[in-house]
């Protein structure tokens, strides 16, 4: 077939995936965006690095390790100079580039089948694709995986510290890089063991003992390089605490298991189909021990945490693409298949136009009231409070998910809590701030805590739950009785106490929230 038409189709498929990511990004909102931009803005305006919290009243003045400090310093000038949509255009390149790099790991050139799979995989996870620093994670994972697959033919371990350092200053997921190197090192050790005890599974093309030693040495060097940052070794402590402090994993939607409501069935379908393909590839020696271990590790991570599905699908891409090429080659040996590219080109072009129409082209997210309201931000309530408290600092107990929005739109308002401390900030030696927040809102004693606190206002959502409405699959899987328990819980204990309180009065109400003000102690 005409190679020119094939090239056009490949270009259109890449543009389609990019357009799709932009469309999803532009119609979503990251709850943490406000404090990311505020941190970056304050640094570039003062050229002073902040080590203590100044955004909340409960944690005010305490040491804070911002494990995404470099990303914040990057986000602000891009947002300020190129607008919010410019930020979207740049960050959207990251997940797309990650998938394209993975295709290049195992294939000399991009294939039409592989590019179609990229779009399909992206299409399965719109709930994950949000303009946030976490979208840089797939890119760094893909680059590191590329180096590991090309090693030891290419002595590229000199680049490991550089990749891991850049990763570490942009997002806290850099610890994943060390885990992946560990998985590959362990897989290659098993390969050497198999040479002696199970030759059938030994792959002579994998690492030697010398290569494994080099990998360990350069991993240790990389671990030291990570400490080159404003926080020094504290950056390690911060990220490791994410493993030891687990309360947030049970209460923040993106961290709950994939089998917990709401179930997103599209990535689960690929997860299910990937298992037999991986086993088949391993038995046929088309998948190596390190690859199968990485596949298994990210499969478990995606099963345990909804947000990790994108990393599993990234690894799955090469598996699905490779299997398709094998099937296609066998079919072509038996049959003569003529593929007409004209109609696919038209179809892909129409898809691109369809997503372009749905893009929100906003330049300033904070003035896009419709988008903020669609994401249940308390836009009008915050404006009401700003007018009411102009000129002085105000202490507010807020919904956790609104903290980042309030950090940016109302800097004079000190919130109780925001996304910066979701995992690692401690209220006391045994209780994380996330747990304390939930205790105040939902358990007895929360009202008494706020009575004794400096809080002047309390702003609570009218929507008791933060879950999307169930689709047909979730209705089928959970049943109406289970859905009623999930979607129709009793109002928070705090709200019930406020409604009966004489010292707090409801001064504002709209379709999103209620605001109470303290009038006496």
Secondary structure by P-SEA (a helix, b strand, c coil): ccaaaaaaaaaaaaaaaaaaaaaaaaaccccaaaaaaaaaaaaaaccccccccccccccccccccccaaaaaaaaaaaaaaccaaaaaaaaaaaaaaaaaaaaacccccccaaaaaaaaaaaaacccccccccccaaaaaaaaaaaaaaaccccccccaaaaaaaaaaaccccaaaaaaaaaaaaaaaaaaaaaacccccccccccccaaaaaaaaaaaaaaaaaaacccccaaaaaaaaaaaaccccccccccccccccccccaaaaaaaaaaaaaaaaaaaaccccaaaaaaaaaaaaaaaacccaaaaaaaaaaaaaaaaaaaaaaaaaaccbbbbbaaaaaaaaaaaaaaaaaacccccccccaaaaaaaaccaaaaaaaaaaacccbbbbbbccccaaaaaacccccbbbcccccccccccccccccaaaaaaaaccccaaaaaaaaccccbbbbbccccccccccaaaaaaccaaaaaaaccccccaaaaaaaaccccccccccccbbbbbbccc
